[in-house]
Amino acid sequence: MIVDDPQFGPETDALLKHLADLPANPDLDPYQALLLDREDLPDPAIAGERDPRVSTEDIEIDLPGRTLQARVYRHSTRPRPVLLWLHGGGFVGGDLRDIEYATSRIAAEGNVTVVSLNYRLAPENPCPAGLQDVYDTLQWIPDHLNGDGRIAVGGQSAGGALAAGACLLARDNGVPLPDRQILCYPVLDLHPSADWHEWYFGTRDIPPGAVPLHASTLIGLPPTLLLAAQRDELRDDALAYSARLEHDGVPVELVEYADTMHAFLNFPAVLSAGRHAVELIAADLQTAFSARRS
């Protein structure tokens, strides 16, 4: 399915110009620039704001050898399905604070509890640290959150890769799989020319699940919602993964947004495609969990 709207192109052009016009500091080395970027709070004028209908709770997730930070968004005090959500940022940046419009509104409109995770980042914690964080958090959730037993996992860009990879690891390790995966413009193949590639992968062997398109088979994975953007270098990753999922018998819905950019979910205040996608994800979860309950 292709979602198109005459606003998508002009809105994307205006945002790209705005981002290009932001001041830069050429005197910083790449790592210093990365550290500063991690500390930047999102601009509500483009990132939107948290949905006031939900409550939030900052929690610590204690896993073997490390403690991770997460934020929980609840629309109800009753046990609800849990969605583990993973921000983007090229495996080296990003933060749960960047995507509060999406995570809070999905909680409200999707009638789910959303756990937004700050997984470990490269280069301090290269692959497979983040992937292991996501996999272990999926095992942690049933015993520590007031859910109703139903779980989904999803994410954006690098977060989409980690969601897909964690599902592959769960399948291969024989542990319970999430009921659904939601992959938004995910990084699913190797991209050696990308800025993050060397910091994340380096020269080490690539472990199973880290590059989902390299999996020998996708049989047995959860039903999938895949979002792609036409003006995105990663569009082919989403299209190729969708085709392989379908070939291997996994129910998949591919939704492509016309004339918009990578990371469009991060900018819902100025990109109507981002707002549409958040509503689509929420409705998808409502439908998926209603079907499973029945």
Backbone as a ProteinNet text record, in pm:
[ID]
protein_1_A
[PRIMARY]
MIVDDPQFGPETDALLKHLADLPANPDLDPYQALLLDREDLPDPAIAGERDPRVSTEDIEIDLPGRTLQARVYRHSTRPRPVLLWLHGGGFVGGDLRDIEYATSRIAAEGNVTVVSLNYRLAPENPCPAGLQDVYDTLQWIPDHLNGDGRIAVGGQSAGGALAAGACLLARDNGVPLPDRQILCYPVLDLHPSADWHEWYFGTRDIPPGAVPLHASTLIGLPPTLLLAAQRDELRDDALAYSARLEHDGVPVELVEYADTMHAFLNFPAVLSAGRHAVELIAADLQTAFSARRS
[TERTIARY]
83.4	0	87.6	51.2	120.9	29.6	82.4	10.7	67.2	-19.4	24.8	-63.1	-3.6	-76.3	1.6	-66.3	5.9	93.7	66.3	147.5	283.6	295	415.8	542.6	543.4	662.6	703.7	613.7	651.7	692.9	625.4	663.4	803.8	834.1	967.3	1073.7	1049	1145.3	1173.7	1069.5	1087	1167.3	1140.9	1215.1	1361.4	1387.8	1526.3	1603.2	1538.2	1604.1	1630.8	1534.3	1552	1669.3	1676.3	1785.5	1920	1923.1	2049	2098.1	2006.2	2042.9	2086	2071.5	2112.1	2263.8	2310.7	2455.1	2530.3	2649.2	2735	2866.2	2936.8	3067.2	3172.8	3239.6	3336.4	3462.9	3482.6	3605.1	3597.8	3479.8	3466	3502.6	3571.2	3592.5	3461.6	3448.4	3319.7	3267.4	3356.1	3309.1	3259.2	3329.1	3281.8	3144.7	3129.9	3002.1	2891.3	2924.4	2826.4	2783.7	2878.4	2844.7	2754.1	2781.6	2696.6	2557.1	2552.1	2423.5	2337.3	2399.5	2323.7	2257.4	2317.3	2263.7	2156.2	2142.6	2044.4	1902.8	1820.9	1679.5	1607.7	1507.2	1436.7	1360.9	1347.3	1274	1125.4	1041.7	899.6	833.4	891.8	833.1	838.2	928.9	933.5	909.4	945	932.7	797.6	719	592.8	612.5	502.5	506.5	434.4	461	399.9	248.1	177.5	32.4	-7.6	-88.3	-121.4	-214.7	-269.4	-361.8	-291.8	-159.2	-88.3	-8.7	11.3	104.1	239.4	344.4	479.5	550.7	637.9	720.1	857.4	961	1097.3	1141.4	1191.3	1228.3	1370.3	1426.4	1554.5	1530.5	1592.4	1581.4	1714.3	1714.4	1836.6	1854.6	1960.6	1995.4	2135.5	2174.8	2307.8	2418.4	2490.7	2605.9	2576.5	2449.6	2419	2277.8	2255.1	2123.5	2085.6	1967.6	1920.9	1809.7	1800.4	1694.6	1581.1	1458.9	1342.5	1234.3	1142.3	1025.4	900.9	807.7	684.7	569.1	489.9	373.5	248.1	157.6	35.4	-86.7	-184.8	-313	-418.8	-387.7	-483.9	-409.2	-474.8	-415.6	-441.5	-527.7	-555.2	-440.3	-418.7	-316.4	-349.6	-252.4	-271.4	-158	-172	-57.1	60	180.1	301.6	371.6	409.2	488.8	626.2	730.2	868	908.4	946	976.8	1120.5	1185.8	1328.4	1352.5	1415.4	1444.6	1548.7	1557.4	1662.1	1785.1	1877.3	1999.4	2125.4	2109.8	2227.7	2311.4	2252.2	2321.5	2420.4	2438	2535.8	2473.6	2351.6	2285.4	2139.3	2066.1	1924.3	1896.2	1771.6	1731.2	1579.3	1527.8	1383.1	1313.3	1386.4	1326.6	1295.4	1360.3	1342.1	1206.6	1138.5	1023.1	900.3	888.9	779.9	642.6	633.4	503.9	456.5	543.2	504.2	475.4	564.7	547.9	426.5	404.1	289.8	157.6	154.9	29.4	-5.4	95.6	68.4	8.3	59.9	3.3	-143.2	-173.9	-310	-405	-366	-454.6	-455.6	-343.8	-335.4	-381.4	-409.9	-454.9	-354.5	-225.7	-117.1	-29.2	49.3	155.8	283.9	345.7	466.3	587.5	687.4	816.1	917.3	964.5	1061.6	1199.6	1286.8	1413.9	1532.1	1619.2	1750.9	1850.7	1866.5	1963.6	2104.7	2204.7	2343.4	2383.4	2470.5	2509.7	2658	2691.3	2830	2876.6	3007.2	3117.6	3154.8	3099.5	3135	3090.5	2974.4	2919.3	2880.6	2977.2	2947.9	2860.4	2823	2745	2811.9	2736.6	2590.5	2528.7	2588.7	2540.1	2394	2360.3	2223	2125.2	2164.4	2079.2	2053.8	2156.4	2139.1	2049.4	2061.1	1974.5	1827.3	1796.4	1657.6	1607.5	1687.9	1650.6	1626	1716.8	1701.2	1582.8	1557.4	1443.7	1311.9	1304.2	1183	1156.8	1262.9	1245.5	1213.8	1259.1	1240.2	1096.5	1033.8	903.8	795.6	776.2	662.5	663	780.1	788.1	793.9	804.8	828.4	730.3	648.9	550.1	410.2	316.4	178.8	108.7	159	97.4	-4.6	-66.7	-166.9	-118.7	12.9	70.8	95.4	38	58.4	169.8	262.8	379.8	403.8	436.7	484.8	617.5	693.5	819.7	828.2	884.1	897.3	1003.1	1035.4	1134.4	1155.1	1237.6	1262.8	1409.4	1434.6	1569.4	1656.6	1761.1	1842.1	1757.5	1658.8	1569.3	1487.9	1451.6	1383	1471.2	1599.9	1693.8	1704.7	1710.2	1723	1596.5	1479.9	1354.6	1351.7	1385.9	1387.3	1490.2	1608.1	1713.1	1677.1	1610.5	1570.2	1466.8	1378.4	1281.8	1352.3	1452.9	1529.5	1599.3	1659.4	1726.7	1627.5	1510.9	1410	1366.4	1342.8	1304.4	1413.2	1537.8	1647.2	1680.1	1650.7	1679.7	1561	1449.7	1335.3	1262.3	1273.2	1198.9	1074.3	975.1	851	876.5	813.6	826.5	723.6	753.5	648.3	533.2	417.3	300.4	304.8	381.4	388.1	516.8	571.9	684.5	646.4	689.2	659.4	792.3	826.4	957.8	940.9	988	972.7	1106.1	1106.3	1225.9	1352.1	1351.3	1459.1	1587.8	1699	1829.5	1842.1	1831.2	1825.7	1939.4	2021.7	2134	2261.4	2375.6	2501.8	2508.6	2558.8	2575.4	2714.3	2819.3	2956.4	2990.9	2921.5	2952.7	2885.4	2795.2	2724.7	2819.4	2791.2	2878.9	2890.2	2782.2	2779.3	2843	2865.9	2899.4	3025.3	3133	3259.3	3247.3	3181	3166	3081.9	2980.6	2889.3	2942.8	2983.9	3029.9	3180.6	3259.4	3403.7	3452.7	3552	3606.2	3569.4	3484.7	3448.3	3352.4	3343	3245.5	3103.7	3018.6	2881.2	2797.8	2736.1	2663.6	2528.1	2466.7	2332.7	2233.2	2147	2043.7	2082.2	2212	2255	2223.6	2217	2183	2066.8	1944.7	1830.6	1815.5	1852	1839.5	1936.1	2035.8	2130.1	2087.5	1975.7	1926.9	1895.8	1926.9	1906.9	1760.3	1674.3	1530.5	1458.7	1340.3	1256.7	1132.4	1129.7	1016.8	1000.4	877.1	847.8	850.9	878.3	880.7	738.9	721.8	587.4	527.6	395.9	332.2	391.4	404.1	487.8	416.3	432.4	398.5	529.1	549.3	672.5	638	704.8	686.1	811.4	790.7	901.8	872.6	977	964.7	1029	960.3	1010.9	1140.5	1159.9	1282.2	1381.3	1410	1494.3	1590.5	1720.2	1818.8	1796	1723.7	1698.2	1568.6	1503.7	1377.4	1392.4	1501.9	1520.4	1530.7	1583.8	1589.3	1449	1358.6	1221.5	1152.7	1169.4	1103.4	1155.7	1287.4	1346.3	1302.2	1296.1	1255.8	1109.1	1026.6	885.9	868.5	943.4	932.7	977.7	1084	1130.9	1034.6	977.6	878.6	760.2	712.3	598.9	635.5	756	801.8	808.4	847.3	864.1	737.9	627.1	499.8	465.7	535.3	507.1	407.8	296.2	202.2	269.8	266.4	334.2	249.9	246.3	183.8	289.9	314	410.2	333.9	369	307.2	418.7	409.5	513.1	456.9	530.2	489	556.5	474.4	525.5	590.2	698	758.3	795.1	834.2	883.5	1015.5	1074.8	1215	1231.2	1353.4	1391	1362.6	1327.7	1306.9	1185	1089.2	975.7	890.9	898.2	825	882.2	1005.5	1067.1	1017.7	944.9	911.7	761.6	677.8	533.9	473.6	540.4	484.6	486.7	575	585.9	565.9	562.9	542.3	412.1	312.5	185.2	200.4	301.2	327.7	361.6	436.2	469.4	346.9	256.8	133.7	47.4	38.7	-40.3	15.8	147	210.2	186.5	189.9	163.3	22.1	-74.8	-212.5	-227	-155.5	-161.9	-106.8	5.6	65.2	-29	-89.3	-181.8	-301.8	-357.2	-471.2	-431.2	-310.6	-260.9	-252.2	-204.1	-193.2	-330.6	-422.7	-558.9	-615.3	-599.7	-654.1	-582.8	-449.1	-371.7	-404.4	-411.4	-436	-582.2	-673.1	-813.1	-831.1	-762	-771.4	-714.1	-601.3	-540.6	-627.6	-692.1	-776.9	-896.5	-950.2	-1067.2	-1030.2
-118.5	0	124.4	222.4	350.8	458.1	532.8	645.8	772.2	850.5	970.7	1088	1204.9	1327.3	1442.9	1540.5	1652.9	1730.8	1719.8	1792.8	1728.5	1596.9	1526.2	1587	1611	1662.1	1799.8	1900.4	2033.2	2035.6	1959.1	1954.4	1896.9	1792.2	1732.1	1828.1	1894.4	1991.9	2101.6	2153	2260.5	2213.4	2091.6	2040.5	2016.8	1960	1936.5	2067.9	2172.4	2303.3	2356.6	2341.5	2386	2314.5	2184.1	2107.5	2144.3	2167.6	2205.1	2341.6	2429.1	2565.1	2575.1	2467.9	2472.2	2489.5	2568	2590.7	2463.1	2449.5	2334.8	2384.8	2297.3	2331.7	2245	2296.6	2213.8	2183.3	2250	2227.9	2102.2	2045.4	1925.5	1801.2	1707.3	1579.1	1500.6	1397.3	1327.1	1274.1	1225.1	1169.5	1279.1	1392.6	1503.9	1551.6	1559.9	1602.1	1503.4	1374.5	1273	1290.3	1313.5	1329.5	1450	1560.5	1678.6	1651.5	1580.6	1550.9	1464.7	1374.6	1289.8	1370.5	1483.3	1564.1	1661.9	1683.7	1779.3	1729.7	1816.7	1784.9	1816.2	1738.5	1765.6	1898.1	1961.2	2086.5	2053.1	2090.5	2056.1	2113.1	2219.3	2278.6	2184.1	2087.4	1989	1847.2	1820.1	1684	1658.3	1761.1	1742.3	1723.3	1697.8	1686.4	1559.9	1524.8	1407.4	1422.4	1312.2	1311.8	1324.2	1426	1446.2	1340.4	1254.3	1152.6	1036.5	1026.5	912.6	954.5	859.5	879	822.5	873.4	824.6	786.1	689.1	644.5	607.4	667.4	630.5	514.5	410.1	289	248.5	162.5	98.9	-49	-99	-240.1	-305.8	-387.2	-453.7	-584.3	-588.1	-705.9	-750.7	-871.6	-918.7	-823.6	-766.1	-683.3	-540.6	-499.7	-361.2	-325.9	-195.2	-140.8	-42.3	-59.8	25.2	116.5	232.4	328.3	312.3	324.8	317.1	408.6	444.3	524.2	447.2	435.4	359.6	458.1	435.5	519.6	433.8	481.5	406.7	495.2	438	505.7	449.6	341.9	275.4	209.9	201.7	130	-19.8	-59.3	-201.6	-267.1	-395.8	-464.4	-455.7	-416.2	-399.8	-473.5	-495.2	-543.5	-446	-499	-417	-408.7	-288.2	-263.8	-213.9	-289.7	-243.7	-164.7	-36.4	51.1	100.6	108.8	137.1	254.2	358.1	478.2	450.5	539.9	532.9	612.4	626.3	701	634.3	544.8	484.1	400.5	343.9	259.6	336.9	466.6	546.6	665.8	700.9	817.5	788.5	896.5	884.5	860.6	887.9	879.3	867.6	809.7	797.2	932.7	1039.3	1172.6	1225.4	1168.6	1218.6	1182.8	1084	1025.9	1018.9	1113	1104.9	1127.1	1202.2	1214.3	1075.3	1002.5	871.3	773	760.6	658	685.9	812.3	844.1	830.5	874	868	723.6	642.9	501.8	436.4	473.9	419.9	458.8	585.8	634.6	578.2	587.6	547.8	396.2	330.9	186.3	106.1	176.3	109.8	4.6	43.7	-44.7	30.5	-45.3	11.8	9.7	125.3	136.1	149	66	75	125.1	248.5	309.1	293.7	220.9	175.4	254.7	296.2	347.6	231.7	164.8	56.2	113.9	29.6	75.8	111.4	212.7	267.2	244.4	233.1	231.6	377.6	403.9	307.2	251.6	310.5	259.5	114.9	83.2	-52.2	-99.8	-153	-192.4	-316.7	-349.8	-469.9	-592.3	-676.8	-687.2	-633.8	-533.1	-488.1	-445	-354.6	-307.4	-418.3	-507.9	-621.5	-709.6	-734.8	-816.4	-746.3	-612	-536.3	-555.8	-549	-562	-704.1	-801.3	-941.6	-969.2	-922.9	-948.6	-872.3	-752.6	-675	-742.4	-802.8	-877.9	-991.7	-1053.2	-1159.9	-1103.5	-980.8	-915	-867.7	-821.8	-754.6	-840	-967.5	-1041.8	-1052.2	-1055.3	-1074.1	-944.1	-830.6	-705.7	-594.3	-608.6	-506.3	-565.4	-477.4	-520.7	-530.5	-620.2	-642.8	-754.2	-782.4	-889.4	-1013.4	-1019.4	-1136.7	-1120.5	-1016.8	-992.5	-889.5	-915.3	-829.3	-806.6	-683.6	-649.7	-577	-571.7	-499.5	-420.2	-301.1	-219.9	-113	-47.9	56.6	125.9	228.2	315.7	306.8	285.1	286.2	181.6	224.9	128.6	51.3	120.2	50.8	-56.7	-33.7	-136.6	-257.2	-231.8	-343	-425.4	-357	-428.8	-507.1	-450.6	-523.7	-649.8	-635.2	-751.4	-853.8	-807.3	-898.8	-973	-903.5	-969.7	-1077.8	-1055	-1159.5	-1280.6	-1257.3	-1368.4	-1447.7	-1376.9	-1445.8	-1526.1	-1467.8	-1539.2	-1666.6	-1655.3	-1774.2	-1880.7	-1839.3	-1935.5	-1996.6	-1921.1	-1971.3	-2043.3	-2049.9	-2123.8	-2058.5	-1924.8	-1854.5	-1791.8	-1755.7	-1701.1	-1576.2	-1572.5	-1459.4	-1352.7	-1225.8	-1123.9	-1160.7	-1105.8	-1132.9	-1056.6	-947.5	-866.4	-785.9	-758.6	-666.5	-553.8	-432.4	-312.7	-246.8	-246.6	-201.7	-78	35.4	162.6	200.4	207.8	236.8	175	43.1	-21.6	-38.5	-46.3	-79.8	-231.5	-299	-445.2	-512	-433.2	-487.4	-416.5	-460.9	-390.9	-267.4	-158	-33.3	22.2	-34.5	1	148.1	219.8	361.2	452.3	397.9	479.3	521	638.4	693.1	600.6	531	452	315	271.4	130.8	87.7	164.2	123.8	126.9	228.1	236.5	121.5	82.1	-21.1	-161.8	-189.7	-324.4	-341.1	-236.3	-247.8	-359.9	-432.8	-545	-680	-676.4	-799.6	-882.6	-1009.9	-1095.6	-1047.3	-1053.7	-1007.9	-1123.3	-1104.1	-1215.3	-1237.8	-1352.8	-1380.1	-1273.4	-1234.7	-1138.5	-994.2	-964.3	-825.5	-764.9	-847.5	-801.1	-887.9	-848.9	-938.4	-987.7	-907	-953.3	-1066.3	-1089.3	-1197.9	-1327.5	-1326.8	-1450.3	-1552.8	-1677.9	-1781.7	-1803.4	-1782.8	-1796	-1704.4	-1659.8	-1576.5	-1652.9	-1782	-1865.1	-1859.1	-1845.9	-1850.3	-1717.6	-1607.6	-1476.7	-1425	-1324.5	-1274.4	-1200	-1191.6	-1103.7	-963.8	-898.2	-778.6	-663.9	-545.3	-420.5	-351.7	-321.3	-259	-124.5	-18.4	114.7	156.7	216.9	264.8	406.3	477.8	613.3	616	677.7	676.8	755.6	860.3	941.3	900.1	771.6	715.2	616.9	631.7	537.9	396.1	381.6	248.7	186.7	251.8	199.7	56.1	27.9	-106.2	-212.5	-176.4	-273.2	-319.1	-222.8	-255.9	-338.7	-300.2	-372.6	-515.7	-531.4	-665.2	-753.7	-696.7	-776.5	-815	-723.1	-754.4	-871	-867.6	-975.1	-1108.4	-1107.1	-1232.2	-1284.3	-1195	-1239.2	-1306.4	-1242.3	-1299.3	-1434.5	-1443.7	-1569.8	-1680.5	-1644.7	-1744.9	-1766.3	-1712.1	-1741.9	-1660.5	-1548.9	-1462.2	-1353.7	-1339.3	-1232.4	-1096.1	-1016.8	-887.1	-785.7	-665.7	-552.4	-445.3	-410.7	-306.7	-179.2	-71.4	59.1	156.9	212.2	304.2	445.7	538.8	679.5	753.8	810.9	877.4	1010.9	1040.7	1174.8	1226	1135.5	1179.6	1111.1	1145.3	1118.2	1012.8	965	880.3	954.7	879.5	934.3	1025.3	1010	1103	1093.1	981.8	971.1	1061.5	1108.1	1196.4	1340	1373.4	1513.7	1533.4	1481	1484.5	1624	1719.1	1853.7	1923.8	1878.5	1944.7	1848.9	1718.8	1620.2	1545	1571.6	1502.2	1351.9	1311.7	1168.8	1104.1	1174.9	1121.3	1104.4	1202.2	1191.7	1076.6	1063.7	955.5	819.5	807	679.3	640.5	737.1	707.4	654.2	717.6	670.2	530.9	507.7	377.7	267.8	295	195.8	165.5	269.9	250.1	165.2	196.1	118.1	-25.6	-43.7	-178.1	-261.8	-201.4	-274.1	-307.9	-212.4	-240.6	-362.5	-363.5	-474.5	-605.7	-599.9	-722.7	-784.9	-703.8	-759.8	-799.3	-729.2	-771.2	-907.2	-925.3	-1053.4	-1165.6	-1138.8	-1245.2	-1278.4	-1178	-1203	-1290.1	-1264.9	-1341.5	-1483.6
0	0	0	-80.8	-84.3	-26.6	70.7	128.4	65.7	2.7	-67.5	-26.6	-28.9	2.1	-59.9	-119.8	-181.9	-84.7	44.7	143.2	166.3	143.8	185.3	125	-5.2	-70.7	-22.7	-26.2	21.7	168.7	252.1	393.2	410.1	335.5	343.4	293.9	183.6	131.1	233	296.9	393.9	515	561.8	676.6	641.2	525.7	485.3	475.3	425.6	419	559	646.6	785.1	851.3	834.4	895.2	835.2	704.7	639.1	684.2	723.8	764	909.8	985.5	1126.2	1136.1	1233	1244.7	1280.2	1227.6	1256.6	1315.4	1384.2	1441.9	1376.4	1272	1198.5	1277	1392.1	1470.1	1555.9	1569.7	1651.9	1572.2	1637.5	1570.6	1574.7	1492.2	1481.4	1614.2	1699.8	1825.6	1919.4	1924.9	2006.2	1957.7	1825.6	1769.2	1806.6	1805.9	1842.8	1987.5	2077.7	2218.8	2240.6	2171.4	2183.3	2128	2017.1	1955.6	2047.6	2120.6	2213.1	2323.6	2359.6	2468.2	2422.8	2293	2242.3	2267.7	2323.1	2337.3	2206.4	2171.1	2046.2	2053	1938.7	1927.3	1911.8	2009.3	1997.4	1872	1816.2	1697.1	1577.3	1579.9	1471.5	1522.5	1648.6	1703.1	1766.5	1790.2	1858.5	2008.1	2077.2	2222.6	2269.6	2391.9	2453.4	2461.5	2437.6	2447.5	2594.8	2631.9	2772.9	2830.2	2746.9	2796.9	2865.4	2850.2	2907.1	3029.9	3119.8	3231	3191.8	3251.7	3220.9	3350.2	3336.1	3448.2	3395	3452.4	3416.8	3504.3	3440.6	3513.5	3477.7	3561.9	3534	3508.5	3404.8	3369.3	3401.7	3504.8	3550.3	3473.5	3395.5	3316.3	3356.2	3321.8	3360.7	3314.6	3409.3	3378.6	3339.1	3338	3301.9	3344.8	3355.1	3386.5	3277.7	3220	3110.9	3159.3	3095	3125.4	3024.3	3072.8	2985.6	3039.3	2953.7	2992.5	2952.6	3048.1	3026.5	3010	2904.5	2875	2892.6	2979.1	3005.9	2982.8	2916.9	2896.8	2990.2	3057.6	3144.9	3259.4	3374.3	3487.7	3479.3	3387	3367.6	3291.1	3309.8	3229.6	3081.1	3004.2	2861.2	2788.7	2657.9	2580.8	2593.5	2582.7	2595.6	2460.5	2423.2	2303	2344.9	2314.8	2334	2210.6	2229.7	2116.6	2124.9	2007.2	1998.8	1905.2	1958.2	1880.1	1771.7	1676.4	1574.9	1616.8	1522.7	1551.3	1500.7	1403.4	1341.8	1435.7	1539.6	1637.9	1723.8	1698.7	1772.7	1843.4	1809.9	1867.7	1892.3	1920.2	1947.6	2094	2131.3	2270.8	2274.7	2379.8	2392.5	2395	2434.2	2438.2	2298.5	2196.3	2059.7	2001.1	2057.8	1989.1	2079.7	2173	2270.7	2208.5	2100.2	2033.9	1991.3	1924.5	1872.4	1984.8	2080.5	2182.8	2271.3	2304.7	2390.2	2315.2	2190.1	2115.3	2075.8	2046.4	2020.2	2144.1	2262.5	2386.3	2400.3	2372.7	2390.6	2285.8	2159.9	2050.8	2028.7	2061.2	2041.7	2161	2273.6	2395.6	2441.4	2438.2	2480.1	2579.6	2653.8	2736	2653.1	2637.3	2556.1	2647.4	2623.4	2691.5	2589.3	2608.3	2517.7	2580.1	2512.3	2571.3	2518.9	2610.7	2573	2578.3	2465.4	2454.3	2443.6	2464.1	2459	2315.6	2305.4	2176.6	2149.3	2020.9	1974.7	1964.1	1962.7	1960.6	2097.3	2206.7	2338.8	2356.5	2299.1	2309.9	2170.3	2096.4	1957.6	1950.1	1828.5	1801.5	1865.3	1935.5	1940.8	2069.2	2133.9	2264.3	2258.1	2164.5	2156	2125.3	2037.1	2001.8	2123.2	2202	2321.6	2422.1	2430.6	2521.4	2485.7	2358.3	2314.4	2339	2302.4	2323.2	2471.5	2558.1	2701.6	2760.1	2711.1	2761.6	2726.3	2609.7	2573.7	2672.3	2722.9	2821.7	2960.6	2985.2	3115.5	3134	3028.7	3038.1	3104	3066.7	3123.6	3275.4	3336.7	3481.5	3560.1	3489.9	3562.2	3530.1	3428.3	3395.8	3407.8	3436.1	3454.8	3319.5	3234.3	3104.8	3112.1	2998.1	2996.6	2922.5	2898.8	2833.8	2686.1	2625.8	2483.2	2465.9	2372.2	2354.8	2205.5	2171	2037.5	2052.4	1943.6	1942.7	1813.6	1822.9	1702.6	1721.1	1610	1619	1486.6	1491.9	1379.5	1337.9	1210	1153.6	1224.3	1298.2	1372.5	1472.3	1532.1	1624	1555.7	1429.2	1352.5	1328.8	1304	1287.5	1414.6	1529.7	1656	1688	1654.5	1675	1590	1461.9	1373.3	1418.1	1456.7	1500.9	1627.8	1721.3	1845.3	1818.8	1722	1685.7	1625.5	1543.3	1487.6	1598	1694.9	1804.5	1887.8	1915.5	1994.4	1922.9	1792.7	1716.6	1722.4	1698.3	1691.8	1828.4	1935.8	2069.7	2133.2	2062	2111.2	2226.8	2239.1	2344.1	2282.3	2364.8	2308.6	2223.9	2109.2	2017.6	2049.9	2020.1	2026.1	1933.3	1964	1881.5	1749.5	1744.3	1622.7	1624.8	1505.2	1493.9	1398.5	1434.7	1356.6	1323.4	1196.7	1152.2	1065.1	1115	1044.7	979.6	847.3	765.8	827.3	846.4	921.4	840.7	914	857.1	864.2	751.6	753.8	679.3	611.5	534.8	578.7	528.9	552.4	463.3	521.7	447.3	480.3	418.6	456.8	440.8	353.1	333.2	434.8	516.6	615.6	727.7	785.6	889.6	1009.8	1042	1163.8	1149	1024.8	1000.8	1076.5	1065.1	1128.2	1279.7	1334.7	1479.8	1534.1	1460.1	1509.4	1485.7	1363.6	1329.3	1344.9	1312.1	1316.5	1226.5	1273.2	1196.2	1257.4	1359.1	1429.3	1344.7	1378.8	1311.8	1342.1	1242.2	1258.7	1313.4	1430.3	1493.8	1429.2	1453.9	1401.1	1446.6	1357	1389.4	1369.7	1360.9	1351.3	1215	1111.4	977	929.5	959.5	936.3	793.4	693.8	555.8	522.6	607.7	584.6	652.4	722.7	784	676	703.2	601.9	571	669.7	648.7	746.3	705.7	792.9	839.1	810.9	852.2	1004.4	1048.4	1190.7	1261.6	1189.7	1253.6	1276.1	1363.7	1392.6	1273.4	1266.7	1168.5	1178.2	1062.7	1054.4	984.7	1041	972.5	938.4	809.4	761	699.8	747.2	691.6	616.4	499.8	417.8	371.4	332.2	277.9	139.9	44	-92.8	-108.5	-30.4	-40.2	68.8	73.9	178.6	114.9	145.6	93.1	144.1	253.8	310.6	259.4	165	113	62.8	-6.2	-61.8	46.8	164.4	274.5	311.9	327.1	366.1	259.2	133.9	26.2	15	29.7	19.3	136.2	255.7	372.4	361.5	314.3	294.6	197.8	87.8	-11.7	47.3	127.5	187.4	292.6	372.2	470	400.4	295.9	222.2	161.9	104.8	44.7	148.5	273.1	377.3	460.4	413.1	476	599.1	619.5	734.2	691.3	758	722.4	735.7	629.8	630.2	556	610.7	543.7	522.2	397.3	362.2	330.1	400.9	378.3	342.3	222.1	174	168.1	227.9	228.4	114	27.1	-92.6	-56.9	-128.5	-129.6	9.3	99.4	228.7	259.4	373.1	401.7	510.7	523.7	635.8	766.8	869.4	1004.6	1013.5	922.6	923.2	1049.4	1120.7	1246.7	1355.9	1339.6	1438.6	1428.9	1321.7	1296.4	1272.3	1360.9	1334.4	1340.2	1405.8	1412.7	1277.2	1187.8	1057.2	940.3	965.9	860	886.5	802.8	820.4	796.3	719	702.5	836.4	921.1	1052.7	1138.9	1136.5	1215.8	1164.7	1033.9	975.7	1017.8	1014	1046.8	1192.1	1282.5	1423.4	1440.7	1375.2	1384.3	1322.1	1212.4	1145.8	1236.6	1302.9	1393.1	1508.5	1565.7	1676.4	1633.1	1516	1466.8	1436.6	1384.4	1355.7	1483.5	1591.7	1717.5	1773.7	1764.8	1809.5	1737	1606.2	1524.9	1556.4	1563.7	1586.4	1720.8	1824.8	1957.9	1977.5	1911.8	1918.4	1853.4	1738.4	1668.7	1753.3	1820.8	1902.5	2022.1	2083.1	2198.4	2159.9	2037.6	1995.2	1955.7
[MASK]
++++++++++++++++++++++++++++++++++++++++++++++++++++++++++++++++++++++++++++++++++++++++++++++++++++++++++++++++++++++++++++++++++++++++++++++++++++++++++++++++++++++++++++++++++++++++++++++++++++++++++++++++++++++++++++++++++++++++++++++++++++++++++++++++++++++++++++++++++++++++++++++++++++++

